[in-house]
Amino acid sequence: MSLVVIGTVAFDAIETPFGKTDKILGGAATYASLAASYLYKKTKIVAVVGDDFHKEDIKEIADHGINVEGLQIKAGEKSFFWSGKYHNDMNSRDTLVTELNVLADFDPIIPESYQDCEYLMLGNLTPQIQQTVIKRMHKRPKLIVMDTMNFWMDIAMDDLLETIKLVDVLTINDAEARQLSGEYSLVKAAKKILGMGPKFLIIKKGEHGALLFHGDQIFSAPALPLAEVFDPTGAGDTFAGGFIGYLAKVGTINFSNMKNAIIFGSALASFCVEKFGTEKIKNLSQDEIASRVKEFVSLSSFTI
Amino acid sequence: MSLVVIGTVAFDAIETPFGKTDKILGGAATYASLAASYLYKKTKIVAVVGDDFHKEDIKEIADHGINVEGLQIKAGEKSFFWSGKYHNDMNSRDTLVTELNVLADFDPIIPESYQDCEYLMLGNLTPQIQQTVIKRMHKRPKLIVMDTMNFWMDIAMDDLLETIKLVDVLTINDAEARQLSGEYSLVKAAKKILGMGPKFLIIKKGEHGALLFHGDQIFSAPALPLAEVFDPTGAGDTFAGGFIGYLAKVGTINFSNMKNAIIFGSALASFCVEKFGTEKIKNLSQDEIASRVKEFVSLSSFTI
């Protein structure tokens, strides 16, 4: 039994009003697997990098107990590179550079030792590749969670819709939910999207928290109000990793556990934005996580 | 012991993507007192209208058990009139007409029978008039709640700051909190605003719920996700009325009761937007309110 995370492992160069980084460790699978590793020990990664990738970064991932057997290192090729600059409000950003490099012809290889996968996290990536991974699993995992973004809705909507059909949980943000459904009301958007295949839909609203939809049930999770958002990069991936990591840990899929999973995902994401890149998320203690989760409880509980 | 609400009682003409009204009953004091009346019986209103105002509208307010002795009717003058048109997203609107009329020289008269006021709701109005009402109370009320808007920050900031100093609770929206404090982060904004006088700050975020700040404590209240928002007019006033009405009912001011008050305010506001103007908010049953509050509980509760 294991949790398999697919997605990018990459170099990011980030500029925010607080500063600027060189090429640092990034990528959806990096953030998601790091987050999941705090909650569930048998986390495995499927991704691809070039031989320019830093050995210490791979070691960093492996040191969190994450299995990197499925991380291909392509000789003579360069790693995926993304560079972005956040605006002053930290809610919007400009992409400065996107170099696909090894990602351009990524053919995900699922090691035999990953075939015990019960929890599959499809991190943000070409929907076609996400689908390939599902098909290469000999046995359908118990739970498939898919993250995606507006970019794939713009250029690969058909593939995206085909992949969505195959998953249990879809995580997107509010603008993406509106784009995917053509509905402004999130309640109507959720109804349409749940009709496309997934049994659960999570709509991420950044500083406004997240909504979970399942049938006629809705759960509204708060976001922790923060004095400073240092760097939002990877927050959505961290959320997804914490979410599925919690579910893998508890082992039972129901609405009540999904709610808690969202709180754990949100708690981990709230750490992620406190420092640049993976700096905070790779150095957490279980005590810090437990105390942050308690903050979420006190933030949103009331007794009527 | 009573709850006194001051604010506008007015004519509104509203246009939304769902339709258009003629001059209908509106005004901050109307919405706030109607909302409060469901929770607390001794609600009294201070406002001014012209003799063009509809007798049946005043009767409607009085029929909710609201004391209208402080509602001045000015012979030969016209009532305050506001007309607005909402955009498709329902989050923004254009003001088409603002006719101050009787409001231009409104001198609030506090009837002697209102001097038992323990709970004072200063609905959105010139800060100068809000301040006058506080000063005309022989004894400072136990709790003063003040609602205001960006308009007064633009044209009467000094008066606004002077009035804010005198109140216990300030309710504004997120954009207004940023404008008033000059801080983008709502945590930093709240800290600055709490330094201006109020002990409690409520930041209203519309479809994203509300935040309550008090010292270092924060409460995040959800908003009910709605399939259809028919007309947002008066939602903020309804929220404020439900909020103070709940506190007047329970009679004890503490953080825990404030949280519940926000849930009741939010529940009443969620009704308000379901129909045009006051149509829904003037025809509620206690059962409907109780069941809506239960929806808020199930929407946001989780057990970790």
Interface residues (C-beta under 8 A of the other chain):
Chain A: N88 D89 Y184 S185 L186 V187 K188 K205 E207 H208 G209 L211 I218 F219 S220 A221 P222 A223 P225 L226 A227 E228 V229 S256 K259 N260 I263 V293 V297 L299 S300 S301 F302 T303 I304
Chain B: N88 D89 Y184 S185 L186 V187 K188 K205 E207 H208 G209 L211 I218 F219 S220 A221 P222 A223 P225 L226 A227 E228 V229 S256 K259 N260 I263 V293 V297 L299 S300 S301 F302 T303 I304
